């Protein structure tokens, strides 16, 4: 699939993701160190907050995805979710306690949850099945461009503001509202032919049984794999642990996300041609390598090398998992399918991030990343079992 053949609305959704991620990562690339160094909280608290935030987004996604199927419209929910995230961005510079940060993250992630499943379902609606890998790879790449541009801006602003976290957080409000404008003026969803029948609410047994077995297998595998992929906040804490100053802490995410952005779209296009299994296996193997670098590397070189390999593993896995959901979900239940996928992986991410925080607090960073490598090895074994049955 060439770039020119990608529908305009899919490209605009990529820009929406990019601008919102610039905003979010300007905040999130500094937030873990801000919480530890300014607010005085522990690594365990960081893990719990990150886990709760992402789980909140995932739980919300099931409802927004279901509603988008039920009403037959995706764009209004996408706009609501991104608009809500934009409006709540000012809460971060106003936060002066860990409770305030938790509330800000909670509300922000509700917005993410509302937009996620309808957006992914809308992308699926706009392309054909043999374009799934490329479409999701492109959106993921553009999203990830924002994910390294955001920390880059944060690092520059930290330098010029003499490490003024709150001033940087205020600047992050601007790209969030640009993202909302891109939705309003640039995204159109395809018209649906009226069936004349009243559509049943998707969250009931008669509807959920329409989701096929391959879909549930993909979701179960993705949830198991998520145990190995705890929050990237721990990459920042590892760099801080190894002596990186607060001004340059966002550089870790810049390195990770440059690699992530550069790999997602080519990997998606390649998976449409050769299949997804081998690329996923390679991605999980890279996660194991990254965990070992971060566990045993005793200086900042290994922190940045581990972050780069972590980014490559993301490029080989995250877009492909979304493409697999799109491959296996019925057309009239795509929002529900993406909602279920995000719900179960989000709950697992809460468990993974909380466990990582506990291991870090009790045993230290080495054991945290070693545990991640073990879980990744288990996921790789499960992927080998699935080959040929559910994955091509």
TIZAFI-410717 format. One line per field, with one value per residue (C-alpha): x, y, z; residue in three letters. Coordinates in steps of 0.5 Angstrom, whole numbers, always signed. Last residue first. Layout:
REM residues N
xx: [X;...]
yy: [Y;...]
zz: [Z;...]
r: [ALA;...]
END
This chain:
REM residues 392
xx: [-1;-3;-9;-7;-1;+3;-1;+4;+10;+6;+6;+13;+14;+10;+13;+20;+17;+15;+22;+25;+20;+22;+29;+27;+25;+30;+35;+31;+31;+29;+23;+22;+23;+20;+13;+14;+14;+8;+4;+6;+5;-2;-4;-2;-6;-12;-11;-9;-16;-20;-16;-18;-25;-26;-23;-28;-34;-32;-31;-37;-41;-35;-33;-27;-21;-17;-18;-16;-10;-8;-8;-3;+1;+1;+4;+9;+15;+15;+14;+20;+24;+23;+25;+32;+33;+31;+36;+41;+40;+40;+46;+50;+48;+52;+51;+48;+45;+38;+37;+41;+37;+30;+32;+34;+28;+24;+28;+25;+18;+19;+22;+16;+11;+15;+15;+8;+5;+4;+9;+6;+1;+6;+11;+7;+6;+13;+15;+10;+12;+20;+21;+16;+19;+26;+25;+20;+26;+31;+26;+24;+31;+32;+26;+31;+36;+33;+32;+40;+42;+45;+44;+38;+35;+36;+32;+27;+26;+25;+21;+16;+15;+10;+10;+11;+12;+5;+3;+5;-1;-6;-4;-4;-11;-14;-11;-14;-21;-21;-19;-25;-30;-34;-41;-42;-41;-48;-53;-49;-50;-46;-47;-54;-58;-59;-66;-67;-68;-61;-59;-53;-47;-43;-36;-33;-30;-24;-20;-24;-27;-21;-16;-18;-18;-11;-9;-12;-7;-2;-3;-4;+3;+6;+3;+6;+13;+12;+10;+16;+21;+28;+32;+26;+31;+33;+27;+24;+29;+28;+20;+20;+24;+20;+14;+18;+19;+12;+9;+13;+10;+3;+5;+8;+2;-2;+2;+3;-5;-6;+0;-2;-10;-9;-11;-17;-19;-19;-24;-28;-21;-19;-26;-25;-19;-22;-28;-23;-19;-23;-27;-21;-16;-21;-22;-14;-14;-19;-15;-8;-11;-14;-8;-3;-8;-7;+0;+0;+1;-2;-4;+1;-2;-9;-8;-9;-16;-19;-15;-16;-24;-23;-19;-25;-31;-28;-27;-34;-37;-33;-35;-42;-47;-50;-49;-42;-40;-43;-39;-33;-34;-36;-30;-25;-27;-24;-18;-17;-18;-13;-8;-9;-9;-2;+1;-1;+1;+8;+9;+7;+11;+17;+16;+13;+17;+13;+19;+24;+19;+13;+17;+21;+15;+12;+18;+16;+9;+8;+11;+9;+2;+2;+6;+2;-4;-1;+1;-5;-9;-4;-5;-12;-11;-8;-13;-18;-14;-15;-8;-7;-2;+2;+3;+0]
yy: [-32;-32;-36;-43;-43;-40;-40;-44;-40;-34;-37;-38;-31;-29;-33;-30;-23;-25;-27;-21;-16;-20;-18;-11;-10;-14;-9;-3;-5;-10;-7;-1;-3;-9;-6;-1;-6;-10;-4;-3;-10;-10;-4;-6;-12;-8;-4;-10;-13;-6;-4;-11;-11;-3;-5;-11;-7;-1;-6;-10;-9;-10;-17;-17;-22;-17;-11;-14;-17;-10;-7;-12;-11;-3;-5;-10;-9;-1;-3;-7;-2;+3;-2;-3;+5;+5;+0;+3;+10;+7;+3;+9;+12;+7;+1;-4;-10;-9;-4;-8;-14;-11;-8;-15;-19;-13;-15;-22;-20;-15;-21;-26;-20;-19;-27;-28;-22;-24;-23;-18;-14;-15;-11;-5;-5;-6;+0;+4;+3;+3;+10;+12;+7;+9;+16;+14;+11;+16;+22;+18;+18;+25;+27;+26;+32;+37;+33;+31;+24;+20;+13;+13;+18;+14;+8;+13;+15;+8;+6;+11;+7;+3;-4;-9;-16;-16;-13;-20;-24;-19;-19;-26;-26;-21;-25;-31;-28;-25;-32;-35;-30;-24;-26;-29;-22;-20;-25;-25;-17;-11;-10;-6;-8;-5;-2;-5;+0;-2;+5;+5;+8;+14;+14;+18;+25;+28;+35;+41;+38;+33;+37;+43;+38;+36;+44;+44;+39;+43;+49;+46;+43;+50;+50;+44;+47;+53;+48;+44;+50;+47;+53;+56;+56;+49;+46;+49;+45;+39;+39;+41;+35;+31;+33;+31;+24;+22;+27;+23;+17;+18;+19;+12;+9;+12;+10;+3;+3;+4;+0;-6;-6;-5;-12;-11;-5;+2;+7;+3;+0;+7;+9;+3;+5;+12;+9;+5;+10;+17;+15;+12;+18;+23;+18;+18;+26;+25;+20;+23;+30;+27;+23;+29;+33;+27;+27;+34;+41;+40;+47;+45;+39;+41;+45;+39;+38;+41;+38;+31;+33;+35;+29;+24;+28;+29;+21;+20;+25;+22;+14;+14;+8;+9;+2;+1;+8;+6;+0;+3;+8;+3;-1;+5;+7;+1;+2;+9;+8;+2;+7;+12;+7;+4;+10;+12;+5;+5;+13;+11;+5;+9;+14;+21;+27;+32;+36;+30;+24;+27;+31;+25;+21;+27;+30;+26;+25;+33;+34;+27;+29;+35;+32;+26;+30;+34;+27;+23;+29;+29;+21;+22;+27;+21;+17;+22;+23;+16;+12;+11;+16;+13;+7;+0]
zz: [+19;+26;+29;+28;+24;+29;+36;+40;+38;+40;+47;+48;+46;+51;+57;+54;+55;+62;+64;+61;+65;+71;+69;+68;+75;+78;+76;+78;+85;+90;+95;+91;+84;+85;+88;+82;+77;+80;+80;+72;+70;+74;+71;+64;+65;+66;+60;+56;+58;+57;+50;+47;+49;+46;+40;+39;+41;+36;+31;+32;+25;+21;+25;+28;+26;+22;+26;+32;+28;+26;+33;+35;+29;+31;+38;+36;+31;+33;+40;+40;+36;+42;+47;+43;+43;+51;+52;+48;+52;+59;+57;+55;+61;+66;+69;+64;+67;+68;+62;+57;+60;+59;+52;+50;+52;+49;+42;+43;+43;+37;+33;+35;+33;+26;+25;+26;+22;+15;+9;+5;+10;+15;+11;+11;+18;+19;+15;+18;+25;+25;+24;+29;+35;+33;+34;+40;+44;+43;+45;+51;+54;+52;+56;+62;+60;+64;+70;+70;+68;+74;+73;+77;+73;+67;+70;+73;+65;+63;+69;+66;+60;+63;+64;+57;+60;+63;+56;+53;+57;+55;+47;+47;+51;+46;+40;+42;+43;+36;+33;+37;+33;+36;+35;+42;+44;+41;+44;+50;+51;+51;+43;+45;+39;+32;+31;+23;+17;+15;+14;+9;+13;+10;+11;+17;+15;+19;+17;+20;+27;+28;+26;+30;+36;+35;+35;+42;+45;+41;+45;+52;+53;+54;+61;+63;+61;+65;+71;+70;+71;+70;+68;+64;+58;+59;+61;+55;+51;+54;+54;+46;+45;+50;+46;+39;+41;+42;+37;+32;+35;+34;+27;+27;+30;+25;+19;+22;+23;+16;+13;+17;+16;+8;+6;+10;+6;+9;+12;+17;+20;+21;+24;+29;+31;+33;+36;+40;+43;+43;+50;+53;+52;+55;+61;+61;+62;+68;+71;+70;+73;+79;+80;+80;+84;+89;+89;+91;+88;+81;+77;+72;+71;+71;+65;+60;+62;+56;+51;+54;+54;+47;+44;+47;+45;+38;+37;+40;+35;+30;+31;+29;+28;+34;+37;+34;+37;+43;+44;+43;+47;+53;+52;+51;+58;+61;+57;+59;+67;+66;+63;+69;+74;+72;+71;+78;+81;+78;+80;+87;+88;+85;+91;+92;+94;+90;+87;+86;+85;+82;+78;+76;+74;+70;+66;+60;+61;+61;+54;+52;+53;+48;+43;+43;+42;+36;+33;+34;+31;+25;+24;+24;+19;+15;+16;+14;+7;+5;+4;-3;-4;+2;-2;+0]
r: [UNK;UNK;UNK;UNK;UNK;UNK;UNK;UNK;UNK;UNK;UNK;UNK;UNK;UNK;UNK;UNK;UNK;UNK;UNK;UNK;UNK;UNK;UNK;UNK;UNK;UNK;UNK;UNK;UNK;UNK;UNK;UNK;UNK;UNK;UNK;UNK;UNK;UNK;UNK;UNK;UNK;UNK;UNK;UNK;UNK;UNK;UNK;UNK;UNK;UNK;UNK;UNK;UNK;UNK;UNK;UNK;UNK;UNK;UNK;UNK;UNK;UNK;UNK;UNK;UNK;UNK;UNK;UNK;UNK;UNK;UNK;UNK;UNK;UNK;UNK;UNK;UNK;UNK;UNK;UNK;UNK;UNK;UNK;UNK;UNK;UNK;UNK;UNK;UNK;UNK;UNK;UNK;UNK;UNK;UNK;UNK;UNK;UNK;UNK;UNK;UNK;UNK;UNK;UNK;UNK;UNK;UNK;UNK;UNK;UNK;UNK;UNK;UNK;UNK;UNK;UNK;UNK;UNK;UNK;UNK;UNK;UNK;UNK;UNK;UNK;UNK;UNK;UNK;UNK;UNK;UNK;UNK;UNK;UNK;UNK;UNK;UNK;UNK;UNK;UNK;UNK;UNK;UNK;UNK;UNK;UNK;UNK;UNK;UNK;UNK;UNK;UNK;UNK;UNK;UNK;UNK;UNK;UNK;UNK;UNK;UNK;UNK;UNK;UNK;UNK;UNK;UNK;UNK;UNK;UNK;UNK;UNK;UNK;UNK;UNK;UNK;UNK;UNK;UNK;UNK;UNK;UNK;UNK;UNK;UNK;UNK;UNK;UNK;UNK;UNK;UNK;UNK;UNK;UNK;UNK;UNK;UNK;UNK;UNK;UNK;UNK;UNK;UNK;UNK;UNK;UNK;UNK;UNK;UNK;UNK;UNK;UNK;UNK;UNK;UNK;UNK;UNK;UNK;UNK;UNK;UNK;UNK;UNK;UNK;UNK;UNK;UNK;UNK;UNK;UNK;UNK;UNK;UNK;UNK;UNK;UNK;UNK;UNK;UNK;UNK;UNK;UNK;UNK;UNK;UNK;UNK;UNK;UNK;UNK;UNK;UNK;UNK;UNK;UNK;UNK;UNK;UNK;UNK;UNK;UNK;UNK;UNK;UNK;UNK;UNK;UNK;UNK;UNK;UNK;UNK;UNK;UNK;UNK;UNK;UNK;UNK;UNK;UNK;UNK;UNK;UNK;UNK;UNK;UNK;UNK;UNK;UNK;UNK;UNK;UNK;UNK;UNK;UNK;UNK;UNK;UNK;UNK;UNK;UNK;UNK;UNK;UNK;UNK;UNK;UNK;UNK;UNK;UNK;UNK;UNK;UNK;UNK;UNK;UNK;UNK;UNK;UNK;UNK;UNK;UNK;UNK;UNK;UNK;UNK;UNK;UNK;UNK;UNK;UNK;UNK;UNK;UNK;UNK;UNK;UNK;UNK;UNK;UNK;UNK;UNK;UNK;UNK;UNK;UNK;UNK;UNK;UNK;UNK;UNK;UNK;UNK;UNK;UNK;UNK;UNK;UNK;UNK;UNK;UNK;UNK;UNK;UNK;UNK;UNK;UNK;UNK;UNK;UNK;UNK;UNK;UNK;UNK;UNK;UNK;UNK;UNK;UNK;UNK;UNK;UNK;UNK;UNK;UNK;UNK;UNK;UNK;UNK;UNK;UNK;UNK;UNK;UNK]
END
